């Protein structure tokens, strides 16, 4: 009786392992099943809050736009029920006022996104996890209409440009829904909301910064479409 029970349990375990292996092998395209990961490109909307905007508005300058297009390039790894992205992303926009003042902002960063796949069928999945991100943000403030004399290029005689930068870390939850994962070109929608956790101040490579402000506790939201290839 005991031997029969052990044989039955062993058979059930082996059958379950085979079924799980078959499910894993059909979940992603056969050309990527044994590879470390799949590269992807992504585009979407990103919105970030900045305390620096209070300083800009107080000086009658245009504020940093909270929403912009974000471009991403990354690598996806799916191992069992765990999904992991390593991603580089950047965004750029330029804003100006009628009186000739302009604020130009460029951001670039690296994101690690581990997620647990809690639902999946052949080529379809839903996952949730968290993001850990590093982001570098550069803000340049210009006064338009200045004159540049090529016979006098001494920087001390020119004005109208302020350059600031900020290095910060973000942490928060994220979720994904993927389709066509068993095809050569897979698609996924990913969204997340991160909080600024480093409370980093604004600095400048060209000047000392007085009365700086710390960016801490603000939110960063994104939603993007990921195309694996």
N, C-alpha and C positions, 0 to 999 in steps of 0.2 A: 504493500500500500504506500509506504513512504517513498520507495523508489519510483512508483508510478506518478506520485505527486511531484517529485523532483523533475522527472522527465517532462511532465506537462508544463511546469513552470519554465523549464529551459526552452521548450518549444515556443511558448508564448513570447518569451524574451527575445529569442532569435527572430521570430516573425516580426515583432515590433521594430527591431533594429533594421531589418531589411526594408520594411515599409518606410521608416524614417529616412533611410539612405536613398530610397527611390524618390521620396518627396523632395529631399534636398537636391538631388541630381536634376530634377525637373523644375526646380524653383528658379534657377538662373540658366541662362543660355549655356549650351554645352561647351562653347569655345572659352567660357570664363569660369567654368565650374572648378577647375584646378589651379586657377591663377590667383595671385595675391589680391587683386582688386581690379576695378574698372575706372578709367578716367571719365570725368564729366565736365561739362560747361553749364553754367546756370545764369539766369537773369531774373530780376524781380524788383520789388519795391522794398526800400529800407527807410526807417524813420528813427531819428535819434534826438533826444532832448539835450540841450546844452545850457548850463548856467551862464556861460559867456554871453549869451544873447541879452541878458539883463544889462550887462556893461555896454554892449553895442547900442541897444535902444536908448540907454541913458545918455549916450554921446550923439544921439540922432544919426546913427549909422544903420545900414540895413542889417537885419538879423540873419543868422545862418538858417537856411531853409531846413525845416525838420524832415522833409521827405525828398528822396532822390532815387534814381535808378542805381541798382547794384549789380555788378558783374562778378562772377565767381568761376574759379577753375579748381577742380579737386580730384580726389581719389576715394572711391567707395570700396569698402571691404565688407562682405557678408559671410559670417561664419556661424552656421547653425541658426539660432534665433537672435544673434547679435549683429547689428549693423554699425559701421563706424565710418565717418567721413573725416578726411583731412583736407581743409579748404583754404584757398587764398582768395580774398575778395577785395574789391576796390569800388569807390564811387566818387563822382565829381559833379559839381554844379557851380554856376556863377550867378550872382544876384547883384543888382545895382539899383540906385535911386536916381530920380530925375535930376538931382543937383550934381551928378557926376561922380558920386562915391560908389565904390564897388567892394563887395566881400566875396572872395573866391576860396572855396573849401575843397580839399582833397583828402580822402580817407583810404587807408589800406590796412589790411590785417590778416591774421591767420586764425582759423577756427577748427576746433576738434569737436565732433558731434557723435558721441556714442548713443545708440538707441536700442531698445529691446523690441523685437518683432512679436507682437501679441496676437496678430491675426495674419494668416496667409493661406492662399490657395495657389494653384499653378499660375505663376507670373504676377500675382497680386499680393500686396501686403500692406499692413498698417503698423506703425511703430511709434514709440514715444521714448524720450530720454532727456538729455540735457546738452547744453553747449558751454564750452569754455573758449573764450575769444580774447585775443590781443588786438588792439586797434590803435594805429597811429593816425592822428588828425592834424592837418596843416591848414591854418587860416591866414590868408593874406588880405589886408585891407589897403585899397588904393584910392587915391584922389585923382580923378580923371582931369585931363586938360592941362597938365604940367608941360613945361617946355624943357627939352633936353638939348643942351649946347654941346655939340661934338668937339668943340675947341676947349671945352672946360668940363671934363668928365670926373672931376673930383666929387666923390659921393657926398661929401660934407656940404656941398652947395645945392644939393637936390633933396627934396622931401616929398611926402605924400605916400609913403609905403610903410606899413607895419606888418611884420611877420611873426606869427605865433604857432606853437605846436604843442600837442598833448599826447602822452602815451598812457593807455589805460587798459584795464582788464574787465571783461564782462562775463557773467554767469547767469544761466537761466534755463527754463524748460523748452523743449522743442518736440515737434511731432511731424511724421511723414506719412504720405500715402503714395504707394508706387504701383504702376501698371506696366505691362509688357516686359516684366523682368526676365522672362524666358526667351525674349527676342534679342537680336543683335543690338538694337537701339532701344534702351529702356527709358521710361519717363517716371518722374516723381515730383510731387508737390511737397515742399517742406516749409514749415513756418515755426517761428520761435520768438520768445520775448526774453531779453537779457537785462540784467541790472549792472550798472557800473559799480564795481566793488573795490577799486584801488584808490579812489579819491585823489587822483593825480591833478597837479596844478598845470597852468599854462606857462610855457617858457618861450624863449626866443634865442636863436643862434647869433643874433646880431645886436642884442641890447639886453640890459637887465630889465626885469618886469616888476613893477611896483603894484601893490594892491591887486595881486593876482586872485583868481578864484579857483576853487577845487571842484572838479567834476566828480561827484559821488552820489549814488543813489538814483541817477536818472535812468530811464528805460531806453532800450533799443529794440525795435520791432522789425521783423523782416518776413517776407513771404516770397518764395522763389520757385521757379520751375527748373528742375534738374534734368539734363539730357545726358544719359550714359552712352558711351561709345567704345 
